[in-house]
Amino acid sequence: MSNTYLTKLDFKRWMTCPTSAYHGWCDLKSKTDDDAFLAFLAEEGRIIGRAAQRLFDKGLFIEEKSPQKADNLTRQMLSNGDCTLFEACVTHKNYVVRPDILVKRGDAIYLIEAKSKVGDLRAHREGKMLINYYDDIRAAWREIVHDLSFQVEVFRRAFPEYEISPYLLLPEGNSTAGTDEIEAVRQEDFAPAFTEDELRSRRANSCLKFFPAQKAVDKISDQVYASMDAMDAAWLGRLRPRPKPRYQCRNCEYRLSNGNDPTDGFHACWGSLANPEPSLFELNQLYSLRVGGKGQELLANAKIACGQTSLYDIEKGELHGEHATRQRIQLEYQRTNEEWIDPQLADEINSLSWPIAFLDFETCMSGVPWYPGLRPYEVLPFEFSCHILHQNGRMDHIHWLNQEDRVPTLPFIRALMTALEPIQSVLVYTDYEQRVLSDSQKLLARLEPHSPAEQQWISELLGSGRIVDQHDWVHKYFFAPTMAGRTSIKRVLPSIWNSNPSLHRHEYFQRYYIEKDGTVLDPYESLPAEIIDGQTYSVKEGCGAMAGYREMIRGIGSKDPTAKTALAAMLERYVTSISRCHAKEVLKSNLQDDTTISLSPRNMSPSSISLSLE
């Protein structure tokens, strides 16, 4: 075990699953290591942490990396009197904590954790943000409260003579950032305030607000105390906590693959129970099933307890509720390794009207808003790709990408209005585009007084019935064994792509056909990375697109026109491939080598699309 001290990450894992903490001590590979969304949140957390430091005066950094030396420096500062410390470090026996901000005033120490999660001051004042109706910590905040409680407990043990008061410092969902705060984040200029008036002004105009957390921390203090001691004993004794296989293991960070992999922490826990393929975890909406249909115990936990961990250990008679139909289809066709299309898909296709647009949006958001008037994590659409399929088979493409440092919402909507003007049916995947349009309408109403026409256009489009969700089609009418229980485009697209060779030769898609080591690559993986100013950039998923846009507008692209052009090209390639993949959902084969679903104009019904077998 490589740990010198037990950290809040160890405690987080322990509270989730003690065995996962042990896996961390053994340095097993975690799937969080390469998680793009967690990387995005980490960068947001860094920015928010630095912005939070602006709200304190005369703060001192503890830059020493060695826990022992940093602890000595922190204790020396505390002994000298009142102080404000950034990245302070305190060790106590086997524990180490480094709170974001520590403020000492007399006999009181305030521990302040700056987090990227959005808070709600009104709900907090009413006692409803951190604590639920049942007087327990809300699930959405449990991890953060555990983090803060762990730090408080270490400080209480290390400094019993002080009163320890915990706070969260969070982006507040209904607040806006001040101009000086926006500029500080833009320039990464996080100098502390020099006067009391400046400090008060910064706090009043910041979108970051203080949330006292004493009540929530005290509520679980006994549990935290006992859990820390149990974790400490296991760590000192190099003891592997006994695994408890259960449904929650489905999302274990150490579950890296299917099959018997000795380096996989999940398989080390589950042993032979991890071997069946497909696993019962692959069942669509597995969480919805209870023993006997109405019992409190999860069917998955009952199966696991009996050693039944194969998908095929679930009987059709055990399926119930709103997801039962989809689950029965999956069990039947996954067992026979066949693809399934409901004939009603043809009727849905026939109900479309020419011309047809395949539409995809890319958006960005930031905990500390980039522009005045915006709220934390307010969604800004910065790019769309619109492939327009005409009745005669011609495909046109309209792409729009914001490349100016501005709120892009109004020019985005205006460009979209022009692109969709002749369109009769608009195909999307999931309702994300509709939600972005709805949010954009609200933002325009608040920030753009001269946009009534654009707001009205959004209302009419959303209420027109012209928008068709292909995810809904997939959920109701299509199944492929390699999709298992998932219906996201990241799972559906490769399933269709790999099982339909005719698509590889199609003029619209052949550019994405790449084989590597005898395997046809997922179209997303065919998108090339770029080396810009010595750094490798890749846009293959939504978080990568957000990061690429941020780099184009606020990073290297703001200083180097060549880099900006390269980043813009990457973003266009990504969103274009996604929109073409939407088109593939309609143009895909009929899941047989000799049959295809195709778009065929009809003389008598020019607005229809037929399902033809070729």
Secondary structure as UniProt FT lines:
FT   HELIX           8..16
FT   HELIX           18..25
FT   TURN            26..27
FT   HELIX           31..34
FT   HELIX           36..53
FT   TURN            54..55
FT   STRAND          59..61
FT   HELIX           67..79
FT   STRAND          83..86
FT   STRAND          90..92
FT   TURN            93..94
FT   STRAND          95..97
FT   STRAND          101..105
FT   TURN            106..107
FT   STRAND          108..114
FT   HELIX           121..125
FT   TURN            126..127
FT   TURN            133..134
FT   HELIX           139..158
FT   TURN            160..161
FT   STRAND          163..172
FT   TURN            173..174
FT   HELIX           179..187
FT   HELIX           196..205
FT   STRAND          208..212
FT   HELIX           214..219
FT   HELIX           221..236
FT   TURN            237..238
FT   HELIX           247..251
FT   TURN            253..254
FT   TURN            262..263
FT   HELIX           265..270
FT   HELIX           271..274
FT   HELIX           280..282
FT   TURN            284..285
FT   HELIX           286..288
FT   TURN            291..294
FT   HELIX           299..305
FT   TURN            306..307
FT   HELIX           311..313
FT   HELIX           316..318
FT   TURN            322..323
FT   HELIX           324..335
FT   TURN            336..337
FT   STRAND          340..341
FT   HELIX           344..350
FT   STRAND          356..364
FT   TURN            372..373
FT   TURN            376..377
FT   STRAND          380..389
FT   TURN            391..392
FT   STRAND          395..401
FT   HELIX           409..420
FT   TURN            421..422
FT   STRAND          425..428
FT   HELIX           432..447
FT   TURN            449..450
FT   HELIX           452..463
FT   STRAND          467..469
FT   HELIX           470..477
FT   STRAND          478..479
FT   HELIX           481..483
FT   TURN            484..485
FT   HELIX           489..499
FT   HELIX           501..504
FT   TURN            507..509
FT   HELIX           510..512
FT   STRAND          515..516
FT   TURN            517..518
FT   STRAND          519..520
FT   HELIX           523..526
FT   STRAND          530..532
FT   TURN            533..534
FT   STRAND          535..537
FT   HELIX           542..554
FT   HELIX           556..558
FT   HELIX           561..587
FT   STRAND          589..592
FT   TURN            593..594
FT   STRAND          595..596
FT   TURN            606..607
//
